[in-house]
């Protein structure tokens, strides 16, 4: 499992591999306007974007993971509205997610 006990995900090669995206592309998301400067928070948002696009049909299986991640983000100053806005932006920035969102 890629998610840590506190709800966070790491911005690392394992996440990049799961998304079929270069790690450098994911790391660059830290520079998206409004994105947190913390790479772990960005990774958590990217993972949520992946769950919502690539694995939308399995929502019942991962919704508790999403809840935990959203609580972590809120504790770190990222509101649910901000998270949703950033997730939508990240879907457009990561080709594998963008393709999945258009296929849905």
Buried (B, 14 or more C-beta within 10 A) or exposed (E): EBBBEEBBBBBBEEBBEBBEBEBEBBBBBBEBEEBBEBBBBBBBBBBBBBBBBBEEEEEEEBEEBBEBBBEBBBEEEBEEEBBBBBBEBBBEBBEBBBBBBEEE
